[in-house]
Amino acid sequence: MLRSDQRIETCLCISDCQVTKVSEIMIQGFSQLSREEKIRIAAEYASQPVEFANVMFSHWLPEQRSDEIITEFTENTVSDFSLPYSLAPNFRINGKDYIVPMVTEESSVVAAASAAAKFWWSRGGFRTRIKGVMKPGHIHFFWTGTRKAIESFIAEINPGLLESVSTIGKSMKARGGGIVSISLKDMTSKLHGYFQIEAIFNTADAMGANFINTCLEAMAAYMEQQAKFREISADLDIIMAILSNYTPQCLVECEVNCPIGETTLFRRIEKAVLIARYDMSRAVTHNKGIFNGVDAVILATGNDFRAVEAAGHAWASRDGSYKGLSKADIEDDQFTLSLEMPIPIGVVGGMTTLHPLAKASLQLLGNPSSETLMSVVAATGLANHFSALKALVSGGIQQGHMKLHLVNILAQLNANMKEKEEAVRYFEHRYISVPEVQNFLIRLRGL
């Protein structure tokens, strides 16, 4: 077995692997190979094989762990991919102060969140309201019999459906969760013969995806069993049993407000938000600014940002057209910026407790309940949103963004510490671009 610090020249000498490039023959048994063998094979596909493999080895950090749990999160793990772990201070949420963990590669996101948190701290902070925590799942099936017959069948087996998952849901029930309701949904107006069993779940402090899917599959098996017993299985075709990532009953609302005073800023923000309610092209970017903050906290706490993104974008389209997720109002000299969106997350199970940094993030937030974490996520999303709007309607977003991006440009151009300091001073009030920074360094170096 090779050590992580061994070079690719050694790795390429592995000769006992009988796998050939896919261009010659299909790769078989790739997941059973050692990490070193996987890297050797992958290097054959890279434009710079030696550089690729050495990067894979150099970013593998098992010495920082007491076990190899992280390697088991996904299939075919060969290295680590790191993103910056940052902190955004001064978040006052429902009267309590937080330092919020954020994982993001975008230079302006953490700075924008921190600036907004500081702005609203002395103005009462962020206020949230949890409007629901339920999550749906469905058994999708086709039925060729009469509607009356399927309604009668589902009514008869309803108690059995619940009983079929009693063992599965025992620990969830002990935590205050479980199945809230089961109902038949007639979808035949959209697709001939198509019905659903919709189950609504309370997953307590867990995100609950595995729990929901396990329950749905058990109920689908029971449904098939009962159809055979009643000799109506020929009319029933169960296609799949799966949770829905559209979670309109797992909803949080967050808002900030303050007097508008003499400034025109808040009136301009109100108009900017209104534009995103009517123009889809603007709404997409408008919402992306919200997810800058939302995703960063989701990642830092080991939650599923893809599920939250899917739910949020579906919620933005719930009226038949894609709209901005936020609202802005001015009434009685008071400006209010609010955000309402589904945030299906958890604080127990999965990555939230397995990943050491996710666990540390939850500790930083005071080991919150899932509802409290929903509030923190929403507040961070609203903070990033406010900073983006504030920049857009005043001086433009690029001035601040490019100042933060200057550090990345200098790193890309291999500037040393002294050159970075000189560049920061030089570009304080100047236009920033890669060519401009490059020319500055050339002049500075006397080339």
C-alpha positions, -999 to 999 in steps of 0.1 A, spaced: 0 0 0 14 34 -10 16 63 15 -2 95 6 31 114 3 45 90 -23 49 105 -58 30 94 -89 62 79 -104 58 52 -78 20 50 -83 24 45 -120 45 14 -114 16 -5 -101 14 -35 -124 -9 -60 -107 -41 -41 -118 -56 -57 -148 -79 -28 -157 -74 -11 -191 -85 23 -203 -122 26 -212 -113 35 -247 -100 0 -252 -123 -20 -229 -150 -13 -203 -136 -8 -168 -148 -35 -145 -146 -36 -107 -134 0 -103 -150 4 -69 -131 -26 -55 -97 -12 -65 -74 5 -40 -72 43 -39 -37 42 -56 -50 20 -84 -80 43 -90 -57 73 -92 -33 55 -116 -62 46 -140 -77 81 -138 -43 97 -145 -43 80 -178 -73 101 -188 -58 134 -175 -40 159 -198 -12 161 -172 -11 126 -156 18 132 -132 4 165 -120 -31 151 -116 -20 122 -95 3 142 -73 -26 166 -66 -48 137 -56 -22 124 -32 -12 158 -18 -48 167 -9 -55 134 9 -54 141 47 -60 109 66 -35 120 93 -60 146 104 -86 120 113 -90 93 139 -107 71 113 -116 69 76 -153 78 80 -151 106 54 -139 82 27 -171 63 32 -195 92 24 -194 85 -13 -182 59 -38 -147 58 -52 -132 84 -29 -96 92 -39 -88 126 -24 -103 155 -4 -118 186 -20 -115 215 4 -136 247 5 -130 277 28 -147 275 62 -156 310 73 -174 328 101 -199 356 98 -203 374 132 -230 397 146 -261 378 135 -289 387 159 -318 363 152 -349 364 173 -330 383 200 -301 359 202 -266 366 189 -248 341 166 -215 336 148 -226 318 116 -204 292 99 -203 295 61 -187 272 35 -183 289 2 -157 296 -25 -171 330 -35 -150 358 -21 -178 383 -15 -204 361 2 -191 360 37 -182 397 37 -217 406 24 -233 384 51 -212 400 78 -218 435 66 -256 430 66 -256 413 100 -237 443 114 -261 467 97 -293 450 111 -278 442 146 -285 477 159 -319 478 141 -334 448 159 -318 420 140 -336 393 120 -370 379 131 -382 345 119 -413 325 121 -415 287 114 -447 281 94 -444 243 92 -420 214 94 -438 186 75 -423 168 46 -442 148 19 -436 115 2 -456 96 -24 -463 61 -37 -468 67 -75 -490 41 -92 -514 34 -121 -548 19 -116 -570 4 -144 -601 -3 -122 -628 22 -113 -622 52 -91 -647 39 -65 -627 6 -63 -594 23 -56 -609 46 -31 -625 16 -13 -592 -3 -14 -571 25 1 -597 31 28 -596 -6 38 -558 -9 39 -551 25 55 -547 11 91 -525 -16 77 -503 9 59 -496 26 92 -490 -7 109 -466 -18 82 -441 9 93 -447 8 130 -413 -9 137 -395 15 113 -410 45 129 -405 35 165 -375 57 173 -388 86 152 -421 85 171 -401 85 204 -386 119 192 -420 133 185 -421 125 148 -437 100 125 -464 98 98 -490 126 102 -514 116 75 -520 93 45 -543 102 17 -552 92 -19 -546 117 -46 -564 114 -80 -540 126 -107 -560 113 -136 -568 147 -150 -530 151 -157 -522 115 -167 -546 87 -175 -549 62 -147 -523 79 -124 -528 81 -87 -507 88 -56 -507 78 -20 -494 109 -3 -479 105 32 -470 136 53 -441 131 77 -428 149 108 -392 140 109 -385 159 142 -348 171 142 -337 149 113 -338 158 76 -354 124 74 -349 114 37 -339 78 45 -367 74 71 -393 87 46 -381 65 18 -379 34 40 -415 40 52 -428 46 17 -412 14 3 -426 -7 32 -461 8 26 -458 1 -12 -449 -35 -5 -478 -39 19 -501 -23 -8 -490 -48 -34 -494 -77 -9 -530 -66 -1 -538 -62 -38 -528 -98 -44 -548 -110 -14 -579 -93 -28 -571 -105 -64 -570 -70 -78 -532 -68 -85 -538 -69 -122 -553 -34 -119 -525 -20 -98 -490 -10 -112 -468 7 -85 -441 26 -103 -421 41 -74 -421 51 -38 -401 82 -30 -400 114 -9 -407 148 -26 -381 175 -23 -409 200 -28 -417 208 8 -442 236 10 -452 226 45 -416 229 58 -416 267 56 -397 296 74 -404 333 71 -376 359 80 -378 396 80 -359 428 89 -374 463 93 -364 499 102 -375 535 96 -367 547 61 -356 581 72 -343 605 46 -324 580 25 -336 568 -9 -319 535 -5 -349 516 8 -373 529 -18 -348 518 -45 -345 483 -29 -384 481 -28 -384 487 -66 -356 462 -72 -375 435 -53 -407 444 -73 -388 439 -106 -379 403 -95 -416 396 -89 -424 403 -126 -393 395 -146 -380 359 -145 -346 368 -159 -340 391 -129 -357 367 -105 -332 339 -111 -303 361 -102 -322 377 -74 -328 343 -58 -292 332 -65 -282 360 -42 -303 345 -14 -289 310 -20 -254 324 -17 -260 326 21 -284 297 24 -261 272 7 -231 283 26 -247 275 60 -263 243 46 -229 231 35 -212 241 68 -238 221 88 -236 190 67 -271 193 52 -283 187 16 -280 220 -3 -294 203 -34 -327 195 -17 -330 230 -3 -322 245 -37 -348 223 -54 -375 231 -28 -367 269 -30 -368 271 -67 -401 251 -69 -415 274 -42 -405 304 -64 -426 288 -92 -456 278 -72 -479 303 -89 -470 291 -124 -442 315 -131 -408 319 -115 -406 349 -91 -383 364 -65 -385 347 -31 -384 380 -12 -408 409 -7 -402 446 3 -427 470 16 -427 506 29 -456 515 51 -459 542 77 -423 552 71 -412 517 79 -392 496 55 -396 458 57 -376 432 37 -389 397 41 -381 362 28 -403 331 28 -390 297 16 -390 260 24 -358 248 41 -359 210 47 -329 203 69 -319 184 100 -295 185 129 -292 148 137 -282 119 114 -261 117 83 -233 142 77 -246 165 104 -231 142 131 -205 122 110 -185 151 95 -163 167 122 -167 203 108 -205 199 105 -206 188 141 -184 218 151 -207 241 132 -238 229 151 -218 233 184 -210 269 173 -247 276 169 -254 262 203 -266 227 191 -298 241 177 -331 223 169 -339 219 133 -364 248 136 -337 271 150 -313 261 122 -340 269 97 -341 304 112 -303 308 110 -302 296 74 -331 320 64 -315 349 82 -282 343 64 -299 341 31 -317 374 38 -285 390 49 -267 382 16 -298 393 -3 -299 427 14 -262 433 8 -266 424 -29 -296 447 -33 -279 475 -14 -249 474 -37 -269 470 -69 -292 500 -63 -264 523 -51 -229 521 -65 -232 488 -84 -222 453 -73 -188 451 -91 -169 477 -71 -171 458 -38 -170 424 -55 -138 431 -75 -120 445 -44 -125 411 -27 -117 393 -59 -84 412 -61 -69 387 -36 -78 358 -59 -63 376 -90 -31 382 -71 -29 346 -60 -35 335 -96 -6 357 -107 17 343 -80 21 377 -62 42 376 -30 31 393 2 48 426 -5 33 427 -40 -2 420 -26 1 448 -1 12 472 -28 -16 461 -51 -43 466 -25 -31 501 -19 -28 509 -56 -63 496 -66 -81 511 -36 -98 536 -60 -90 521 -94 -107 498 -118 -98 461 -111 -94 435 -138 -70 406 -145 -51 426 -173 -49 457 -151 -35 437 -121 -11 419 -144 2 451 -159 6 465 -124 27 436 -113 49 438 -144 56 475 -137 62 467 -100 86 439 -108 104 461 -134 99 435 -162 
